[in-house]
Amino acid sequence: MYKCQICGQTSEPRQPSHKLVVETRPVRYPTRKKEQPPWKVEPDGRTKYKIIDHGGMGRECVKEITVCPQCYGTADIENN
C-alpha cells in the first residue's frame, strides 16, 4: 500500500504503483578514457588503443513521485 502523491488517496492492497518523473536536468557526460581498454587489432597484426565512449549529453531524473494508476493516466506534467 502507498499514498498517491498527486491525489493523496491511500491505495488498496496489491494495487500497482507508478513512478512519474516530474523534474529532470540536462547533464554532460565526459569522455571515459581507458575505462575498459578497447584494443583494436590492425591488419598487420599490431594492436592499437581506440576510444569508444566519447561521452555525450543527456537528461537525469531530479524528482519522481509515486502515483496511482488513475493519476498516472491523466498526468500532464512537463519536464524541465
MMTF fields as JSON, N, C-alpha, C and O atoms, coordinates in Angstrom:
{
  "mmtfVersion": "1.0.0",
  "mmtfProducer": "UNKNOWN",
  "numBonds": 319,
  "numAtoms": 320,
  "numGroups": 80,
  "numChains": 1,
  "numModels": 1,
  "chainsPerModel": [1],
  "groupsPerChain": [80],
  "chainIdList": ["A"],
  "bondAtomList": [4, 2, 8, 6, 12, 10, 16, 14, 20, 18, 24, 22, 28, 26, 32, 30, 36, 34, 40, 38, 44, 42, 48, 46, 52, 50, 56, 54, 60, 58, 64, 62, 68, 66, 72, 70, 76, 74, 80, 78, 84, 82, 88, 86, 92, 90, 96, 94, 100, 98, 104, 102, 108, 106, 112, 110, 116, 114, 120, 118, 124, 122, 128, 126, 132, 130, 136, 134, 140, 138, 144, 142, 148, 146, 152, 150, 156, 154, 160, 158, 164, 162, 168, 166, 172, 170, 176, 174, 180, 178, 184, 182, 188, 186, 192, 190, 196, 194, 200, 198, 204, 202, 208, 206, 212, 210, 216, 214, 220, 218, 224, 222, 228, 226, 232, 230, 236, 234, 240, 238, 244, 242, 248, 246, 252, 250, 256, 254, 260, 258, 264, 262, 268, 266, 272, 270, 276, 274, 280, 278, 284, 282, 288, 286, 292, 290, 296, 294, 300, 298, 304, 302, 308, 306, 312, 310, 316, 314],
  "bondOrderList": [1, 1, 1, 1, 1, 1, 1, 1, 1, 1, 1, 1, 1, 1, 1, 1, 1, 1, 1, 1, 1, 1, 1, 1, 1, 1, 1, 1, 1, 1, 1, 1, 1, 1, 1, 1, 1, 1, 1, 1, 1, 1, 1, 1, 1, 1, 1, 1, 1, 1, 1, 1, 1, 1, 1, 1, 1, 1, 1, 1, 1, 1, 1, 1, 1, 1, 1, 1, 1, 1, 1, 1, 1, 1, 1, 1, 1, 1, 1],
  "groupList": [{"groupName": "MET", "atomNameList": ["N", "CA", "C", "O"], "elementList": ["N", "C", "C", "O"], "formalChargeList": [0, 0, 0, 0], "bondAtomList": [1, 0, 2, 1, 3, 2], "bondOrderList": [1, 1, 2], "singleLetterCode": "M", "chemCompType": "L-PEPTIDE LINKING"}, {"groupName": "TYR", "atomNameList": ["N", "CA", "C", "O"], "elementList": ["N", "C", "C", "O"], "formalChargeList": [0, 0, 0, 0], "bondAtomList": [1, 0, 2, 1, 3, 2], "bondOrderList": [1, 1, 2], "singleLetterCode": "Y", "chemCompType": "L-PEPTIDE LINKING"}, {"groupName": "LYS", "atomNameList": ["N", "CA", "C", "O"], "elementList": ["N", "C", "C", "O"], "formalChargeList": [0, 0, 0, 0], "bondAtomList": [1, 0, 2, 1, 3, 2], "bondOrderList": [1, 1, 2], "singleLetterCode": "K", "chemCompType": "L-PEPTIDE LINKING"}, {"groupName": "CYS", "atomNameList": ["N", "CA", "C", "O"], "elementList": ["N", "C", "C", "O"], "formalChargeList": [0, 0, 0, 0], "bondAtomList": [1, 0, 2, 1, 3, 2], "bondOrderList": [1, 1, 2], "singleLetterCode": "C", "chemCompType": "L-PEPTIDE LINKING"}, {"groupName": "GLN", "atomNameList": ["N", "CA", "C", "O"], "elementList": ["N", "C", "C", "O"], "formalChargeList": [0, 0, 0, 0], "bondAtomList": [1, 0, 2, 1, 3, 2], "bondOrderList": [1, 1, 2], "singleLetterCode": "Q", "chemCompType": "L-PEPTIDE LINKING"}, {"groupName": "ILE", "atomNameList": ["N", "CA", "C", "O"], "elementList": ["N", "C", "C", "O"], "formalChargeList": [0, 0, 0, 0], "bondAtomList": [1, 0, 2, 1, 3, 2], "bondOrderList": [1, 1, 2], "singleLetterCode": "I", "chemCompType": "L-PEPTIDE LINKING"}, {"groupName": "GLY", "atomNameList": ["N", "CA", "C", "O"], "elementList": ["N", "C", "C", "O"], "formalChargeList": [0, 0, 0, 0], "bondAtomList": [1, 0, 2, 1, 3, 2], "bondOrderList": [1, 1, 2], "singleLetterCode": "G", "chemCompType": "PEPTIDE LINKING"}, {"groupName": "THR", "atomNameList": ["N", "CA", "C", "O"], "elementList": ["N", "C", "C", "O"], "formalChargeList": [0, 0, 0, 0], "bondAtomList": [1, 0, 2, 1, 3, 2], "bondOrderList": [1, 1, 2], "singleLetterCode": "T", "chemCompType": "L-PEPTIDE LINKING"}, {"groupName": "SER", "atomNameList": ["N", "CA", "C", "O"], "elementList": ["N", "C", "C", "O"], "formalChargeList": [0, 0, 0, 0], "bondAtomList": [1, 0, 2, 1, 3, 2], "bondOrderList": [1, 1, 2], "singleLetterCode": "S", "chemCompType": "L-PEPTIDE LINKING"}, {"groupName": "GLU", "atomNameList": ["N", "CA", "C", "O"], "elementList": ["N", "C", "C", "O"], "formalChargeList": [0, 0, 0, 0], "bondAtomList": [1, 0, 2, 1, 3, 2], "bondOrderList": [1, 1, 2], "singleLetterCode": "E", "chemCompType": "L-PEPTIDE LINKING"}, {"groupName": "PRO", "atomNameList": ["N", "CA", "C", "O"], "elementList": ["N", "C", "C", "O"], "formalChargeList": [0, 0, 0, 0], "bondAtomList": [1, 0, 2, 1, 3, 2], "bondOrderList": [1, 1, 2], "singleLetterCode": "P", "chemCompType": "L-PEPTIDE LINKING"}, {"groupName": "ARG", "atomNameList": ["N", "CA", "C", "O"], "elementList": ["N", "C", "C", "O"], "formalChargeList": [0, 0, 0, 0], "bondAtomList": [1, 0, 2, 1, 3, 2], "bondOrderList": [1, 1, 2], "singleLetterCode": "R", "chemCompType": "L-PEPTIDE LINKING"}, {"groupName": "HIS", "atomNameList": ["N", "CA", "C", "O"], "elementList": ["N", "C", "C", "O"], "formalChargeList": [0, 0, 0, 0], "bondAtomList": [1, 0, 2, 1, 3, 2], "bondOrderList": [1, 1, 2], "singleLetterCode": "H", "chemCompType": "L-PEPTIDE LINKING"}, {"groupName": "LEU", "atomNameList": ["N", "CA", "C", "O"], "elementList": ["N", "C", "C", "O"], "formalChargeList": [0, 0, 0, 0], "bondAtomList": [1, 0, 2, 1, 3, 2], "bondOrderList": [1, 1, 2], "singleLetterCode": "L", "chemCompType": "L-PEPTIDE LINKING"}, {"groupName": "VAL", "atomNameList": ["N", "CA", "C", "O"], "elementList": ["N", "C", "C", "O"], "formalChargeList": [0, 0, 0, 0], "bondAtomList": [1, 0, 2, 1, 3, 2], "bondOrderList": [1, 1, 2], "singleLetterCode": "V", "chemCompType": "L-PEPTIDE LINKING"}, {"groupName": "TRP", "atomNameList": ["N", "CA", "C", "O"], "elementList": ["N", "C", "C", "O"], "formalChargeList": [0, 0, 0, 0], "bondAtomList": [1, 0, 2, 1, 3, 2], "bondOrderList": [1, 1, 2], "singleLetterCode": "W", "chemCompType": "L-PEPTIDE LINKING"}, {"groupName": "ASP", "atomNameList": ["N", "CA", "C", "O"], "elementList": ["N", "C", "C", "O"], "formalChargeList": [0, 0, 0, 0], "bondAtomList": [1, 0, 2, 1, 3, 2], "bondOrderList": [1, 1, 2], "singleLetterCode": "D", "chemCompType": "L-PEPTIDE LINKING"}, {"groupName": "ALA", "atomNameList": ["N", "CA", "C", "O"], "elementList": ["N", "C", "C", "O"], "formalChargeList": [0, 0, 0, 0], "bondAtomList": [1, 0, 2, 1, 3, 2], "bondOrderList": [1, 1, 2], "singleLetterCode": "A", "chemCompType": "L-PEPTIDE LINKING"}, {"groupName": "ASN", "atomNameList": ["N", "CA", "C", "O"], "elementList": ["N", "C", "C", "O"], "formalChargeList": [0, 0, 0, 0], "bondAtomList": [1, 0, 2, 1, 3, 2], "bondOrderList": [1, 1, 2], "singleLetterCode": "N", "chemCompType": "L-PEPTIDE LINKING"}],
  "groupTypeList": [0, 1, 2, 3, 4, 5, 3, 6, 4, 7, 8, 9, 10, 11, 4, 10, 8, 12, 2, 13, 14, 14, 9, 7, 11, 10, 14, 11, 1, 10, 7, 11, 2, 2, 9, 4, 10, 10, 15, 2, 14, 9, 10, 16, 6, 11, 7, 2, 1, 2, 5, 5, 16, 12, 6, 6, 0, 6, 11, 9, 3, 14, 2, 9, 5, 7, 14, 3, 10, 4, 3, 1, 6, 7, 17, 16, 5, 9, 18, 18],
  "groupIdList": [1, 2, 3, 4, 5, 6, 7, 8, 9, 10, 11, 12, 13, 14, 15, 16, 17, 18, 19, 20, 21, 22, 23, 24, 25, 26, 27, 28, 29, 30, 31, 32, 33, 34, 35, 36, 37, 38, 39, 40, 41, 42, 43, 44, 45, 46, 47, 48, 49, 50, 51, 52, 53, 54, 55, 56, 57, 58, 59, 60, 61, 62, 63, 64, 65, 66, 67, 68, 69, 70, 71, 72, 73, 74, 75, 76, 77, 78, 79, 80],
  "secStructList": [7, 7, 5, 7, 6, 6, 6, 7, 7, 5, 7, 7, 6, 6, 7, 7, 7, 3, 3, 3, 3, 3, 3, 3, 3, 3, 3, 3, 3, 7, 7, 7, 6, 6, 1, 1, 7, 7, 3, 3, 3, 7, 6, 6, 1, 7, 3, 3, 3, 7, 7, 7, 7, 7, 7, 3, 3, 3, 3, 3, 3, 3, 3, 3, 3, 3, 3, 7, 2, 2, 2, 2, 2, 2, 7, 7, 7, 7, 7, 7],
  "xCoordList": [0.843, 0.0, 0.889, 2.001, 0.382, 1.123, 0.111, -1.086, 0.623, -0.219, 0.146, 1.312, -0.831, -0.599, -0.159, -0.775, 0.908, 1.436, 0.766, 1.153, -0.236, -0.998, -2.364, -2.723, -3.14, -4.492, -4.53, -5.504, -3.505, -3.436, -4.195, -4.255, -4.779, -5.543, -4.607, -3.592, -4.973, -4.22, -4.701, -5.901, -3.771, -4.129, -4.731, -4.632, -5.35, -5.855, -4.682, -3.662, -4.794, -3.727, -3.507, -4.469, -2.261, -1.824, -2.16, -2.09, -2.516, -2.746, -1.388, -0.545, -1.155, 0.16, 0.404, -0.521, 1.667, 2.045, 2.834, 3.359, 2.915, 3.665, 4.58, 4.211, 5.777, 6.708, 6.541, 6.566, 6.37, 6.178, 7.301, 7.467, 8.063, 9.164, 8.569, 7.874, 8.842, 8.291, 9.343, 9.006, 10.626, 11.673, 12.929, 13.351, 13.521, 14.779, 15.753, 15.371, 17.004, 18.013, 18.947, 19.179, 19.485, 20.453, 21.791, 22.171, 22.49, 23.79, 24.72, 24.289, 25.995, 27.0, 27.92, 28.496, 28.052, 28.904, 30.265, 30.331, 31.351, 32.69, 33.144, 32.575, 34.168, 34.784, 35.45, 36.154, 35.226, 35.865, 37.062, 36.917, 38.236, 39.463, 39.961, 40.041, 40.286, 40.865, 39.977, 40.487, 38.669, 37.752, 37.829, 38.096, 37.602, 37.825, 38.564, 37.946, 39.863, 40.651, 40.184, 40.349, 39.604, 39.187, 40.338, 40.603, 40.997, 42.133, 41.654, 40.893, 42.106, 41.743, 42.962, 44.076, 42.749, 43.848, 43.917, 42.952, 45.056, 45.283, 45.501, 45.823, 45.33, 45.526, 46.935, 47.115, 47.931, 49.299, 49.638, 50.787, 48.654, 48.868, 49.142, 49.117, 49.404, 49.646, 48.328, 47.251, 48.436, 47.241, 47.281, 48.347, 46.105, 46.003, 44.85, 43.777, 45.091, 44.054, 43.057, 43.449, 41.777, 40.74, 39.701, 39.182, 39.392, 38.38, 36.995, 36.701, 36.157, 34.806, 33.799, 32.887, 33.942, 32.978, 33.392, 34.308, 32.731, 33.054, 32.268, 32.377, 31.484, 30.672, 29.45, 28.99, 28.914, 27.752, 26.876, 27.287, 25.663, 24.704, 23.459, 23.142, 22.754, 21.532, 20.746, 21.004, 19.781, 18.96, 18.923, 18.861, 18.961, 18.882, 17.604, 17.115, 17.075, 15.882, 16.289, 17.225, 15.588, 15.845, 14.81, 15.141, 13.549, 12.487, 11.454, 11.013, 11.072, 9.983, 9.057, 9.488, 7.782, 6.783, 6.058, 6.029, 5.474, 4.695, 3.23, 2.698, 2.572, 1.183, 0.347, 0.873, -0.952, -1.884, -2.129, -1.813, -2.682, -2.915, -3.835, -3.637, -4.827, -5.739, -5.012, -5.204, -4.194, -3.453, -2.361, -2.062, -1.765, -0.726, -1.296, -0.635, -2.507, -3.142, -3.542, -3.616, -3.798, -4.255, -3.195, -3.469, -1.994, -0.927, -0.491, -0.264, -0.379, 0.09, 1.162, 0.973, 2.303, 3.4, 4.526, 4.995, 4.95, 6.022, 7.356, 7.526, 8.324, 9.676, 10.42, 10.276, 11.224, 12.021, 13.304, 14.116],
  "yCoordList": [-1.179, 0.0, 1.242, 1.229, 2.296, 3.55, 4.689, 4.473, 5.896, 7.08, 7.814, 8.149, 8.067, 8.782, 10.204, 10.887, 10.646, 11.974, 13.065, 14.23, 12.704, 13.72, 13.917, 15.031, 12.811, 12.935, 12.713, 13.104, 12.1, 11.911, 10.722, 10.543, 9.9, 8.742, 7.565, 7.382, 6.776, 5.573, 4.455, 4.298, 3.687, 2.638, 1.426, 1.263, 0.594, -0.686, -1.663, -1.44, -2.715, -3.71, -4.323, -4.591, -4.542, -5.118, -4.261, -4.759, -3.006, -2.11, -1.641, -1.22, -1.705, -1.311, 0.191, 1.001, 0.53, 1.938, 2.281, 1.394, 3.562, 4.041, 5.162, 5.965, 5.215, 6.313, 7.326, 6.968, 8.58, 9.653, 10.671, 11.235, 10.902, 11.865, 13.265, 13.566, 14.112, 15.463, 16.532, 17.671, 16.172, 17.163, 16.461, 15.449, 17.003, 16.481, 17.634, 18.802, 17.297, 18.328, 17.842, 16.641, 18.779, 18.373, 18.047, 18.652, 17.09, 16.696, 16.358, 15.854, 16.644, 16.326, 15.264, 15.445, 14.169, 13.07, 13.206, 13.335, 13.178, 13.332, 12.05, 10.977, 12.187, 11.033, 10.175, 10.684, 8.878, 7.969, 7.339, 6.436, 7.824, 7.307, 6.122, 6.179, 5.074, 3.868, 3.265, 2.675, 3.408, 2.796, 1.281, 0.583, 0.782, -0.616, -0.582, -0.354, -0.801, -0.573, -1.397, -2.617, -0.733, -1.435, -1.459, -0.466, -2.564, -2.668, -3.147, -4.109, -2.469, -2.802, -3.448, -2.934, -4.569, -5.254, -4.737, -4.838, -4.192, -3.678, -4.847, -5.952, -4.616, -5.683, -6.284, -7.448, -5.497, -6.027, -6.737, -7.129, -6.909, -7.653, -6.799, -7.313, -5.512, -4.626, -4.338, -4.438, -3.977, -3.57, -2.069, -1.476, -1.465, -0.021, 0.288, -0.307, 1.235, 1.649, 2.549, 3.477, 2.279, 3.072, 3.469, 2.616, 4.778, 5.262, 5.023, 5.487, 4.292, 4.011, 4.936, 5.422, 5.193, 6.009, 7.48, 7.906, 8.241, 9.657, 10.569, 11.792, 9.999, 10.828, 11.314, 10.661, 12.453, 12.998, 13.798, 14.177, 14.049, 14.821, 13.984, 13.107, 14.264, 13.538, 14.27, 15.439, 13.574, 14.148, 13.175, 11.961, 13.721, 12.929, 13.271, 14.399, 12.286, 12.489, 13.212, 12.795, 14.288, 15.026, 14.625, 14.423, 14.512, 14.193, 13.307, 13.588, 12.237, 11.407, 11.112, 11.055, 10.923, 10.705, 9.39, 8.901, 8.827, 7.599, 7.981, 8.709, 7.484, 7.838, 6.596, 5.535, 6.746, 5.655, 5.547, 6.483, 4.432, 4.266, 5.337, 5.735, 5.808, 6.825, 8.152, 8.791, 8.56, 9.813, 9.682, 10.648, 8.498, 8.282, 8.411, 8.942, 7.937, 8.011, 9.424, 9.737, 10.274, 11.632, 12.683, 13.876, 12.268, 13.226, 14.009, 13.443, 15.315, 16.2, 17.106, 18.314, 16.483, 17.224, 17.338, 16.34, 18.565, 18.834, 18.794, 19.397, 18.077, 18.011, 19.3, 19.905, 19.722, 20.947, 20.637, 21.535],
  "zCoordList": [0.0, 0.0, 0.0, 0.528, -0.594, -0.694, -0.77, -0.957, -0.62, -0.716, -1.998, -2.205, -2.862, -4.115, -3.802, -2.983, -4.457, -4.17, -4.999, -4.91, -5.806, -6.54, -5.898, -5.515, -5.778, -5.227, -3.719, -3.075, -3.135, -1.695, -1.159, 0.058, -2.012, -1.556, -1.275, -1.947, -0.269, 0.046, -0.867, -1.088, -1.391, -2.343, -1.649, -0.433, -2.452, -1.98, -1.895, -2.547, -1.127, -1.1, -2.487, -3.209, -2.853, -4.122, -5.348, -6.472, -5.163, -6.3, -6.823, -6.031, -8.139, -8.659, -8.512, -8.565, -8.328, -8.264, -9.517, -10.191, -9.825, -10.979, -10.52, -9.663, -11.094, -10.828, -11.947, -13.124, -11.586, -12.545, -12.366, -11.284, -13.419, -13.37, -13.495, -14.466, -12.515, -12.533, -12.786, -13.112, -12.636, -12.895, -13.397, -12.837, -14.451, -14.987, -15.168, -15.098, -15.399, -15.648, -16.751, -16.888, -17.538, -18.56, -17.903, -16.901, -18.48, -17.933, -19.094, -20.132, -18.897, -19.911, -19.332, -18.26, -20.043, -19.616, -20.294, -21.517, -19.522, -20.107, -20.807, -20.603, -21.627, -22.274, -21.214, -20.341, -21.295, -20.345, -21.037, -21.861, -20.692, -21.292, -20.479, -19.252, -21.169, -20.577, -19.481, -18.529, -19.61, -18.656, -18.788, -17.81, -19.97, -20.313, -21.637, -22.677, -21.625, -22.825, -24.024, -24.047, -25.009, -26.226, -27.23, -27.907, -27.316, -28.226, -29.578, -29.68, -30.61, -31.98, -32.639, -32.531, -33.318, -33.994, -35.429, -36.187, -35.781, -37.136, -38.107, -37.672, -39.42, -40.405, -40.386, -40.743, -39.972, -39.95, -38.637, -38.432, -37.741, -36.507, -35.289, -34.171, -35.463, -34.324, -33.613, -34.201, -32.333, -31.59, -31.385, -31.218, -31.399, -31.252, -30.299, -30.391, -29.377, -28.438, -29.153, -29.861, -28.971, -29.622, -28.579, -27.858, -28.497, -27.558, -28.172, -29.273, -27.436, -27.919, -27.261, -27.93, -25.963, -25.229, -25.307, -24.604, -26.145, -26.327, -25.395, -25.493, -24.499, -23.616, -24.35, -25.287, -23.944, -24.627, -23.695, -22.598, -24.148, -23.365, -23.157, -23.961, -22.07, -21.766, -20.703, -20.416, -20.118, -19.063, -17.893, -18.086, -16.667, -15.448, -14.709, -14.768, -14.016, -13.197, -11.915, -11.233, -11.591, -10.356, -9.306, -8.138, -9.741, -8.795, -9.469, -10.584, -8.787, -9.266, -8.105, -6.953, -8.412, -7.381, -7.648, -8.777, -6.592, -6.695, -6.822, -5.985, -7.884, -8.133, -8.405, -8.741, -8.254, -8.523, -10.035, -10.77, -10.509, -11.943, -12.544, -13.692, -11.795, -12.31, -12.541, -13.575, -11.6, -11.749, -12.807, -13.509, -12.928, -13.928, -15.324, -16.216, -15.527, -16.844, -17.24, -18.429, -16.264, -16.555, -16.279, -16.402, -15.909, -15.56, -16.79, -17.859, -16.619, -17.68, -17.088, -16.94, -16.75, -16.115, -17.125, -17.671, -17.364, -18.333, -17.638, -16.578, -18.231, -17.67, -17.936, -18.999, -16.956, -17.117, -17.769, -17.993]
}
